[in-house]
Amino acid sequence: MSKRTDLAGVIAKMSLAKDFSSRQVKEIAAYILDNRLSSQIDSLMRDVQFAWAEAGRLEVLVSSAHPLTNENRSMIKNQVKQVEPSAKTIVINEINDPSAIAGLRINLPGRQLDLSIEAKLNKFKQLVQK
């Protein structure tokens, strides 16, 4: 394993603990800065998300043109549960994307469920061009 994946495992374990504190967040940030790992922060956070998923906590990033309703959130959790049945906790983080006409893009660690109108139109276009 690399230094980054080892660190991601430690961060994931610490952050899932009930007594995780802001002091620990500062210690992690200091470690990242002291070891000049800030250029790897995106990769590090991806690794942390994979470690969380292995522990049953799934972070989901949802892009949509409009704010999600409770019904949308419930539907998303059901869709995600079908793809990742081992998820004990599903946390939805929402991104407002005005360029999306309709539908959703659901990003999970290592995969994407594209339920947008744009994806459906692109699929249709591919089928017609064959």
DSSP file (Angstrom, degrees, kcal/mol; ACC not computed):
  #  RESIDUE AA STRUCTURE BP1 BP2  ACC     N-H-->O    O-->H-N    N-H-->O    O-->H-N    TCO  KAPPA ALPHA  PHI   PSI    X-CA   Y-CA   Z-CA
    1    1 A M              0   0    0      0, 0.0     2,-0.1     0, 0.0     0, 0.0   0.000 360.0 360.0 360.0 153.8    0.0    0.0    0.0
    2    2 A S     >  -     0   0    0      1,-0.1     4,-2.3     4,-0.0     5,-0.2  -0.447 360.0-108.4 -88.1 165.9    1.1    3.6   -0.5
    3    3 A K  H  > S+     0   0    0      1,-0.2     4,-2.4     2,-0.2     5,-0.2   0.884 119.8  53.3 -58.0 -39.5    1.5    6.2    2.1
    4    4 A R  H  > S+     0   0    0      2,-0.2     4,-2.6     1,-0.2    -1,-0.2   0.924 109.4  45.5 -65.8 -45.4   -1.7    7.9    0.8
    5    5 A T  H  > S+     0   0    0      2,-0.2     4,-2.0     1,-0.2    -1,-0.2   0.869 112.9  51.4 -69.2 -34.2   -3.9    4.8    1.0
    6    6 A D  H  X S+     0   0    0     -4,-2.3     4,-1.9     2,-0.2    -1,-0.2   0.939 112.0  46.9 -62.5 -45.9   -2.5    4.0    4.5
    7    7 A L  H  X S+     0   0    0     -4,-2.4     4,-2.9     1,-0.2    -2,-0.2   0.899 109.3  54.5 -62.2 -41.2   -3.3    7.6    5.6
    8    8 A A  H  X S+     0   0    0     -4,-2.6     4,-2.8     1,-0.2    -1,-0.2   0.897 107.0  51.4 -60.6 -40.3   -6.8    7.3    4.0
    9    9 A G  H  X S+     0   0    0     -4,-2.0     4,-2.3     2,-0.2    -1,-0.2   0.902 111.5  46.7 -62.8 -41.5   -7.5    4.2    6.1
   10   10 A V  H  X S+     0   0    0     -4,-1.9     4,-2.7     2,-0.2    -2,-0.2   0.927 113.5  48.3 -66.0 -45.2   -6.4    6.0    9.3
   11   11 A I  H  X S+     0   0    0     -4,-2.9     4,-2.9     2,-0.2     5,-0.2   0.925 112.2  49.5 -61.6 -44.6   -8.5    9.0    8.5
   12   12 A A  H  X S+     0   0    0     -4,-2.8     4,-1.5    -5,-0.2    -1,-0.2   0.935 112.7  46.8 -60.7 -46.7  -11.5    6.9    7.6
   13   13 A K  H  X S+     0   0    0     -4,-2.3     4,-0.6     1,-0.2     3,-0.2   0.927 115.3  45.8 -62.3 -45.0  -11.2    4.9   10.9
   14   14 A M  H >< S+     0   0    0     -4,-2.7     3,-1.1     1,-0.2    -2,-0.2   0.928 112.4  50.1 -63.0 -45.5  -10.8    8.1   13.0
   15   15 A S  H 3< S+     0   0    0     -4,-2.9    -1,-0.2     1,-0.3    -2,-0.2   0.713 106.6  55.2 -72.1 -20.0  -13.6   10.0   11.3
   16   16 A L  H 3< S+     0   0    0     -4,-1.5    -1,-0.3    -3,-0.2    -2,-0.2   0.610  86.4 103.3 -84.9 -12.2  -16.1    7.1   11.8
   17   17 A A  S X< S-     0   0    0     -3,-1.1     3,-1.4    -4,-0.6    -3,-0.0  -0.419  78.1-127.8 -71.7 146.2  -15.5    7.0   15.5
   18   18 A K  T 3  S+     0   0    0      1,-0.3    -1,-0.1    -2,-0.1    -4,-0.0   0.783 107.5  53.1 -64.0 -28.2  -18.1    8.5   17.7
   19   19 A D  T 3  S+     0   0    0     -5,-0.1    -1,-0.3     2,-0.0     2,-0.1   0.130  73.7 142.3 -97.9  22.1  -15.6   10.7   19.6
   20   20 A F    <   -     0   0    0     -3,-1.4     2,-0.3    -5,-0.1    -5,-0.1  -0.434  33.1-168.7 -63.2 131.4  -14.1   12.2   16.4
   21   21 A S     >  -     0   0    0     -2,-0.1     4,-1.6     1,-0.1     3,-0.3  -0.756  39.6-110.8-126.4 167.1  -13.3   15.8   17.2
   22   22 A S  H  > S+     0   0    0     -2,-0.3     4,-2.1     1,-0.2     5,-0.1   0.790 117.3  62.4 -65.4 -27.4  -12.3   19.1   15.6
   23   23 A R  H  > S+     0   0    0      1,-0.2     4,-2.0     2,-0.2    -1,-0.2   0.908 103.0  48.8 -62.9 -41.3   -8.9   18.7   17.3
   24   24 A Q  H  > S+     0   0    0     -3,-0.3     4,-2.5     2,-0.2    -2,-0.2   0.866 107.2  55.2 -67.2 -36.1   -8.4   15.5   15.3
   25   25 A V  H  X S+     0   0    0     -4,-1.6     4,-2.5     1,-0.2    -1,-0.2   0.929 108.8  48.3 -60.3 -44.6   -9.4   17.3   12.1
   26   26 A K  H  X S+     0   0    0     -4,-2.1     4,-2.5     1,-0.2    -2,-0.2   0.877 110.3  51.7 -63.8 -38.3   -6.7   19.9   12.8
   27   27 A E  H  X S+     0   0    0     -4,-2.0     4,-2.3     2,-0.2    -1,-0.2   0.902 110.4  48.1 -65.3 -41.1   -4.1   17.2   13.5
   28   28 A I  H  X S+     0   0    0     -4,-2.5     4,-2.5     2,-0.2    -2,-0.2   0.935 112.4  48.8 -63.9 -46.1   -4.9   15.5   10.2
   29   29 A A  H  X S+     0   0    0     -4,-2.5     4,-2.4     1,-0.2    -2,-0.2   0.910 111.3  50.1 -60.3 -42.8   -4.7   18.8    8.3
   30   30 A A  H  X S+     0   0    0     -4,-2.5     4,-3.2     2,-0.2     5,-0.2   0.905 110.0  50.6 -62.7 -41.6   -1.3   19.5   10.0
   31   31 A Y  H  X S+     0   0    0     -4,-2.3     4,-2.1     2,-0.2    -2,-0.2   0.923 110.0  50.0 -61.8 -44.5    0.0   16.1    9.1
   32   32 A I  H  <>S+     0   0    0     -4,-2.5     5,-2.9     1,-0.2     6,-0.5   0.921 115.5  43.0 -61.2 -44.2   -1.0   16.6    5.4
   33   33 A L  H ><5S+     0   0    0     -4,-2.4     3,-1.5     3,-0.2    -2,-0.2   0.931 113.1  51.1 -67.6 -45.8    0.7   20.0    5.3
   34   34 A D  H 3<5S+     0   0    0     -4,-3.2    -1,-0.2     1,-0.3    -2,-0.2   0.838 114.4  44.2 -61.2 -33.6    3.8   18.8    7.2
   35   35 A N  T 3<5S-     0   0    0     -4,-2.1    -1,-0.3    -5,-0.2    -2,-0.2   0.265 111.2-120.4 -97.7  11.3    4.2   15.9    4.8
   36   36 A R  T < 5S+     0   0    0     -3,-1.5     3,-0.2     1,-0.1    -3,-0.2   0.897  70.1 134.6  52.6  48.4    3.5   17.9    1.7
   37   37 A L    > < +     0   0    0     -5,-2.9     3,-2.0    -6,-0.2     7,-0.2   0.313  31.6 104.7-104.7   5.5    0.5   15.8    0.7
   38   38 A S  G >  S+     0   0    0     -6,-0.5     3,-1.3     1,-0.3     4,-0.2   0.789  73.9  61.3 -63.0 -26.5   -1.8   18.7   -0.1
   39   39 A S  G 3  S+     0   0    0      1,-0.2    -1,-0.3    -3,-0.2     3,-0.2   0.682 105.3  49.9 -70.6 -15.2   -1.4   18.1   -3.8
   40   40 A Q  G <> S+     0   0    0     -3,-2.0     4,-2.9     1,-0.1    -1,-0.2   0.217  75.7 111.7-103.7  13.6   -2.9   14.6   -3.3
   41   41 A I  H <> S+     0   0    0     -3,-1.3     4,-2.7     1,-0.2     5,-0.2   0.868  75.8  51.1 -61.2 -39.7   -5.9   15.8   -1.3
   42   42 A D  H  > S+     0   0    0     -4,-0.2     4,-1.9    -3,-0.2    -1,-0.2   0.941 114.9  42.8 -62.7 -46.0   -8.4   14.8   -4.0
   43   43 A S  H  > S+     0   0    0      2,-0.2     4,-2.4     1,-0.2    -2,-0.2   0.893 113.1  53.8 -65.5 -39.4   -7.0   11.3   -4.3
   44   44 A L  H  X S+     0   0    0     -4,-2.9     4,-2.3     1,-0.2    -2,-0.2   0.928 108.8  47.8 -60.7 -46.0   -6.8   11.1   -0.6
   45   45 A M  H  X S+     0   0    0     -4,-2.7     4,-2.4     2,-0.2    -1,-0.2   0.860 109.5  53.5 -66.7 -34.7  -10.4   12.0   -0.1
   46   46 A R  H  X S+     0   0    0     -4,-1.9     4,-2.1     2,-0.2    -1,-0.2   0.930 109.8  48.5 -61.8 -44.0  -11.4    9.4   -2.8
   47   47 A D  H  X S+     0   0    0     -4,-2.4     4,-2.2     1,-0.2    -2,-0.2   0.886 109.8  51.9 -63.1 -38.9   -9.5    6.8   -0.9
   48   48 A V  H  X S+     0   0    0     -4,-2.3     4,-2.7     2,-0.2    -1,-0.2   0.916 108.1  51.8 -62.8 -42.8  -11.2    7.9    2.4
   49   49 A Q  H  X S+     0   0    0     -4,-2.4     4,-2.5     1,-0.2    10,-0.2   0.890 109.0  50.1 -62.4 -39.3  -14.6    7.5    0.7
   50   50 A F  H  X S+     0   0    0     -4,-2.1     4,-2.1     2,-0.2    -1,-0.2   0.911 111.3  48.8 -63.5 -41.4  -13.7    4.0   -0.5
   51   51 A A  H  X S+     0   0    0     -4,-2.2     4,-1.3     2,-0.2    -2,-0.2   0.900 110.8  50.3 -65.5 -40.2  -12.7    3.1    3.1
   52   52 A W  H  <>S+     0   0    0     -4,-2.7     5,-2.6     1,-0.2     3,-0.5   0.932 108.9  52.3 -60.0 -45.0  -15.9    4.6    4.4
   53   53 A A  H ><5S+     0   0    0     -4,-2.5     3,-1.5     1,-0.3    -2,-0.2   0.896 106.0  53.5 -60.1 -40.8  -17.9    2.5    1.9
   54   54 A E  H 3<5S+     0   0    0     -4,-2.1    -1,-0.3     1,-0.3    -2,-0.2   0.820 108.4  51.0 -62.2 -29.5  -16.1   -0.7    3.0
   55   55 A A  T 3<5S-     0   0    0     -4,-1.3    -1,-0.3    -3,-0.5    -2,-0.2   0.442 127.9-100.1 -87.5  -0.5  -17.2    0.2    6.6
   56   56 A G  T < 5S+     0   0    0     -3,-1.5    33,-2.8    -4,-0.4    32,-2.0   0.437  88.7 116.3  99.4   0.1  -20.8    0.6    5.4
   57   57 A R  E   < -a   89   0A   0     -5,-2.6     2,-0.6    31,-0.2    -1,-0.2  -0.908  45.8-166.7-105.5 115.2  -21.0    4.4    5.2
   58   58 A L  E     -a   90   0A   0     31,-3.3    33,-2.9    -2,-0.7     2,-0.5  -0.895   9.4-155.2-109.9 118.7  -21.6    5.5    1.6
   59   59 A E  E     -a   91   0A   0     -2,-0.6     2,-0.4   -10,-0.2    33,-0.2  -0.803  16.1-168.6 -89.1 125.6  -21.1    9.2    0.6
   60   60 A V  E     -a   92   0A   0     31,-3.1    33,-3.5    -2,-0.5     2,-0.6  -0.967  11.6-155.1-121.5 129.8  -23.2   10.0   -2.5
   61   61 A L  E     -aB  93 107A   0     46,-2.6    46,-3.3    -2,-0.4     2,-0.5  -0.920  13.6-166.6-105.4 121.0  -22.9   13.1   -4.5
   62   62 A V  E     -aB  94 106A   0     31,-3.1    33,-3.2    -2,-0.6     2,-0.5  -0.934   4.6-164.1-114.8 122.6  -26.1   14.1   -6.4
   63   63 A S  E     +aB  95 105A   0     42,-2.6    42,-1.9    -2,-0.5     2,-0.3  -0.902  23.7 150.6-104.2 129.7  -26.1   16.7   -9.2
   64   64 A S  E     -aB  96 104A   0     31,-2.1    33,-3.2    -2,-0.5    40,-0.1  -0.983  51.8-123.5-152.4 160.6  -29.4   18.1  -10.2
   65   65 A A  S    S+     0   0    0     38,-0.5    -1,-0.1    -2,-0.3    39,-0.1   0.770  97.4  38.7 -75.0 -26.3  -30.9   21.3  -11.7
   66   66 A H  S    S-     0   0    0     31,-0.1    31,-0.1     1,-0.1    36,-0.0  -0.868  99.0 -86.3-125.9 155.5  -33.3   21.7   -8.8
   67   67 A P        -     0   0    0      0, 0.0     2,-0.2     0, 0.0    -2,-0.1  -0.282  52.2-106.9 -58.3 145.2  -33.2   21.1   -5.0
   68   68 A L        -     0   0    0     -6,-0.1     2,-0.2    -4,-0.1    26,-0.0  -0.498  28.0-143.4 -76.0 141.2  -34.0   17.5   -4.0
   69   69 A T     >  -     0   0    0     -2,-0.2     4,-2.5     1,-0.1     5,-0.2  -0.505  30.7-104.4 -91.0 169.4  -37.3   16.8   -2.3
   70   70 A N  H  > S+     0   0    0      1,-0.2     4,-2.2     2,-0.2     5,-0.2   0.869 125.7  54.1 -61.1 -35.7  -37.7   14.2    0.4
   71   71 A E  H  > S+     0   0    0      2,-0.2     4,-2.4     1,-0.2    -1,-0.2   0.910 107.8  49.5 -64.3 -42.3  -39.2   11.9   -2.2
   72   72 A N  H  > S+     0   0    0      2,-0.2     4,-2.9     1,-0.2    -2,-0.2   0.934 110.6  50.3 -60.0 -46.3  -36.1   12.4   -4.4
   73   73 A R  H  X S+     0   0    0     -4,-2.5     4,-2.5     1,-0.2    -2,-0.2   0.895 110.7  48.9 -60.7 -41.1  -33.8   11.6   -1.5
   74   74 A S  H  X S+     0   0    0     -4,-2.2     4,-2.1     2,-0.2    -1,-0.2   0.915 112.1  48.5 -64.6 -43.4  -35.8    8.5   -0.7
   75   75 A M  H  X S+     0   0    0     -4,-2.4     4,-2.5     2,-0.2    -2,-0.2   0.909 111.4  50.5 -62.7 -42.9  -35.7    7.3   -4.3
   76   76 A I  H  X S+     0   0    0     -4,-2.9     4,-2.9     1,-0.2     5,-0.2   0.930 109.5  50.0 -62.5 -45.9  -32.0    8.0   -4.5
   77   77 A K  H  X S+     0   0    0     -4,-2.5     4,-2.5     1,-0.2    -1,-0.2   0.894 111.4  49.4 -60.4 -39.7  -31.3    6.0   -1.3
   78   78 A N  H  X S+     0   0    0     -4,-2.1     4,-1.5     2,-0.2    -1,-0.2   0.915 112.4  47.2 -65.5 -42.7  -33.4    3.1   -2.7
   79   79 A Q  H  X S+     0   0    0     -4,-2.5     4,-1.4     2,-0.2    -2,-0.2   0.926 114.2  47.1 -62.9 -45.1  -31.5    3.2   -6.0
   80   80 A V  H  X S+     0   0    0     -4,-2.9     4,-3.3     1,-0.2    -2,-0.2   0.899 107.6  56.2 -64.9 -41.1  -28.1    3.3   -4.2
   81   81 A K  H  < S+     0   0    0     -4,-2.5    -1,-0.2    -5,-0.2    -2,-0.2   0.839 105.3  52.9 -60.9 -33.3  -29.1    0.5   -1.9
   82   82 A Q  H  < S+     0   0    0     -4,-1.5    -1,-0.2     1,-0.2    -2,-0.2   0.876 115.7  39.4 -68.2 -36.8  -29.8   -1.7   -5.0
   83   83 A V  H  < S+     0   0    0     -4,-1.4    -2,-0.2     1,-0.2    -1,-0.2   0.856 131.3  27.2 -79.4 -37.6  -26.3   -1.0   -6.3
   84   84 A E    ><  +     0   0    0     -4,-3.3     3,-1.9    -5,-0.2    -1,-0.2  -0.683  66.8 170.1-126.4  75.2  -24.6   -1.1   -2.9
   85   85 A P  T 3  S+     0   0    0      0, 0.0    -1,-0.1     0, 0.0    -4,-0.1   0.701  74.2  65.3 -64.1 -18.3  -26.6   -3.5   -0.7
   86   86 A S  T 3  S+     0   0    0      2,-0.0     2,-0.4     0, 0.0    -5,-0.1   0.558  73.4 115.3 -80.8  -6.0  -23.9   -3.5    2.0
   87   87 A A    <   +     0   0    0     -3,-1.9   -30,-0.2     1,-0.2     3,-0.1  -0.494  37.9 178.0 -68.5 122.1  -24.3    0.2    2.7
   88   88 A K  S    S+     0   0    0    -32,-2.0     2,-0.4    -2,-0.4   -31,-0.2   0.802  74.4  29.1 -89.7 -35.8  -25.6    0.7    6.3
   89   89 A T  E     -a   57   0A   0    -33,-2.8   -31,-3.3     2,-0.0     2,-0.5  -0.994  66.9-165.4-128.7 130.5  -25.6    4.5    6.1
   90   90 A I  E     -a   58   0A   0     -2,-0.4     2,-0.6   -33,-0.2   -31,-0.2  -0.969   5.5-166.9-118.5 118.9  -26.1    6.6    2.9
   91   91 A V  E     -a   59   0A   0    -33,-2.9   -31,-3.1    -2,-0.5     2,-0.6  -0.920   8.7-152.2-107.8 121.9  -25.2   10.2    3.1
   92   92 A I  E     -a   60   0A   0     -2,-0.6     2,-0.5   -33,-0.2   -31,-0.2  -0.842   9.0-170.3 -99.5 121.7  -26.5   12.4    0.2
   93   93 A N  E     -a   61   0A   0    -33,-3.5   -31,-3.1    -2,-0.6     2,-0.4  -0.953  17.9-145.9-108.6 128.5  -24.5   15.5   -0.6
   94   94 A E  E     -a   62   0A   0     -2,-0.5     2,-0.4   -33,-0.2   -31,-0.2  -0.771  15.3-170.3-105.5 136.8  -26.3   17.7   -3.1
   95   95 A I  E     -a   63   0A   0    -33,-3.2   -31,-2.1    -2,-0.4     2,-0.6  -0.993  19.8-138.0-122.7 128.1  -24.9   19.9   -5.9
   96   96 A N  E     -a   64   0A   0     -2,-0.4   -31,-0.2   -33,-0.2   -33,-0.1  -0.761  23.0-178.4 -84.3 119.6  -27.1   22.3   -7.8
   97   97 A D    >   -     0   0    0    -33,-3.2     3,-1.9    -2,-0.6   -31,-0.1  -0.856  11.3-173.4-121.7  93.6  -26.2   22.1  -11.5
   98   98 A P  T 3  S+     0   0    0      0, 0.0    -1,-0.1     0, 0.0   -33,-0.1   0.710  82.1  67.0 -61.6 -19.1  -28.2   24.6  -13.5
   99   99 A S  T 3  S+     0   0    0    -35,-0.1     2,-0.5     2,-0.0   -34,-0.1   0.710  80.3  91.3 -75.3 -17.9  -26.9   23.2  -16.7
  100  100 A A    <   -     0   0    0     -3,-1.9     3,-0.1     1,-0.2    -3,-0.1  -0.663  63.0-162.3 -77.4 124.9  -28.7   19.9  -16.1
  101  101 A I        -     0   0    0     -2,-0.5     2,-0.3     1,-0.3    -1,-0.2   0.952  65.3 -26.0 -73.3 -50.1  -32.1   20.2  -17.7
  102  102 A A  S    S+     0   0    0    -37,-0.0    15,-2.2   -38,-0.0    16,-0.4  -0.982 101.1  41.2-160.4 159.5  -33.7   17.3  -15.8
  103  103 A G  S    S-     0   0    0     -2,-0.3   -38,-0.5    13,-0.3     2,-0.3  -0.418  72.2 -84.6  92.8-170.4  -32.8   14.1  -14.0
  104  104 A L  E     -B   64   0A   0     11,-0.5    11,-2.5   -40,-0.1     2,-0.5  -0.949  12.0-147.7-138.7 152.7  -29.9   13.3  -11.7
  105  105 A R  E     -BC  63 114A   0    -42,-1.9   -42,-2.6    -2,-0.3     2,-0.6  -0.997  20.2-163.5-118.4 123.5  -26.3   12.2  -11.7
  106  106 A I  E     -BC  62 113A   0      7,-3.1     7,-3.2    -2,-0.5     2,-0.6  -0.930   2.5-163.3-112.2 114.4  -25.5   10.1   -8.7
  107  107 A N  E     +BC  61 112A   0    -46,-3.3   -46,-2.6    -2,-0.6     5,-0.2  -0.870  12.4 173.1-102.6 124.0  -21.8    9.7   -8.0
  108  108 A L  E >   - C   0 111A   0      3,-2.6     3,-1.9    -2,-0.6     2,-0.4  -0.764  52.4 -69.7-115.7 165.4  -20.7    6.9   -5.7
  109  109 A P  T 3  S-     0   0    0      0, 0.0     3,-0.1     0, 0.0   -63,-0.0  -0.423 121.6  -2.0 -58.5 115.7  -17.1    5.9   -4.9
  110  110 A G  T 3  S+     0   0    0     -2,-0.4     2,-0.3     1,-0.1    -3,-0.0   0.457 128.1  53.8  85.1   1.2  -15.9    4.3   -8.2
  111  111 A R  E <   -C  108   0A   0     -3,-1.9    -3,-2.6     2,-0.0     2,-0.4  -0.991  59.8-144.3-159.7 165.5  -19.1    4.6  -10.2
  112  112 A Q  E     -C  107   0A   0     -2,-0.3     2,-0.7    -5,-0.2    -5,-0.2  -1.000   5.6-154.0-137.8 136.6  -21.8    6.9  -11.5
  113  113 A L  E     -C  106   0A   0     -7,-3.2    -7,-3.1    -2,-0.4     2,-0.9  -0.943  18.0-162.3-105.1 110.3  -25.5    6.4  -12.0
  114  114 A D  E     +C  105   0A   0     -2,-0.7    -9,-0.2    -9,-0.2    -2,-0.0  -0.813  24.5 160.3-100.8 102.3  -26.4    8.9  -14.7
  115  115 A L        +     0   0    0    -11,-2.5   -11,-0.5    -2,-0.9   -10,-0.2  -0.031  34.4 127.9-107.3  27.3  -30.2    9.3  -14.7
  116  116 A S     >  -     0   0    0    -13,-0.3     4,-1.8   -12,-0.1   -13,-0.3  -0.455  69.9-123.0 -85.0 157.6  -30.1   12.6  -16.5
  117  117 A I  H  > S+     0   0    0    -15,-2.2     4,-2.8     1,-0.2     5,-0.2   0.882 113.5  59.5 -62.1 -39.0  -32.1   13.5  -19.6
  118  118 A E  H  > S+     0   0    0    -16,-0.4     4,-2.4     1,-0.2    -1,-0.2   0.911 105.0  47.9 -57.8 -44.1  -28.8   14.3  -21.3
  119  119 A A  H  > S+     0   0    0      2,-0.2     4,-2.3     1,-0.2    -1,-0.2   0.899 112.0  49.6 -64.1 -40.7  -27.6   10.7  -20.8
  120  120 A K  H  X S+     0   0    0     -4,-1.8     4,-2.2     2,-0.2    -2,-0.2   0.900 111.8  48.3 -66.2 -40.1  -30.8    9.3  -22.1
  121  121 A L  H  X S+     0   0    0     -4,-2.8     4,-2.6     2,-0.2    -2,-0.2   0.896 111.1  50.6 -66.1 -40.3  -30.7   11.5  -25.2
  122  122 A N  H  X S+     0   0    0     -4,-2.4     4,-2.2    -5,-0.2    -2,-0.2   0.903 110.4  49.5 -63.4 -40.8  -27.1   10.5  -25.8
  123  123 A K  H  X S+     0   0    0     -4,-2.3     4,-2.1     2,-0.2    -2,-0.2   0.914 111.7  48.8 -62.5 -43.7  -28.0    6.8  -25.5
  124  124 A F  H  X S+     0   0    0     -4,-2.2     4,-2.3     1,-0.2    -2,-0.2   0.915 109.6  52.4 -61.7 -43.6  -30.9    7.3  -27.9
  125  125 A K  H  X S+     0   0    0     -4,-2.6     4,-1.8     1,-0.2    -2,-0.2   0.897 108.9  50.4 -61.0 -41.3  -28.5    9.1  -30.4
  126  126 A Q  H  X S+     0   0    0     -4,-2.2     4,-0.7     1,-0.2    -1,-0.2   0.904 110.6  49.4 -62.8 -41.9  -26.1    6.2  -30.2
  127  127 A L  H >< S+     0   0    0     -4,-2.1     3,-0.5     1,-0.2    -2,-0.2   0.876 111.3  48.8 -65.1 -38.2  -28.8    3.7  -30.9
  128  128 A V  H 3< S+     0   0    0     -4,-2.3    -1,-0.2     1,-0.2    -2,-0.2   0.838 107.2  55.5 -71.6 -33.0  -30.1    5.7  -33.9
  129  129 A Q  H 3<        0   0    0     -4,-1.8    -1,-0.2     1,-0.2    -2,-0.2   0.607 360.0 360.0 -78.0 -11.2  -26.7    6.1  -35.5
  130  130 A K    <<        0   0    0     -4,-0.7    -1,-0.2    -3,-0.5    -2,-0.1   0.492 360.0 360.0 -76.0 360.0  -26.0    2.3  -35.5
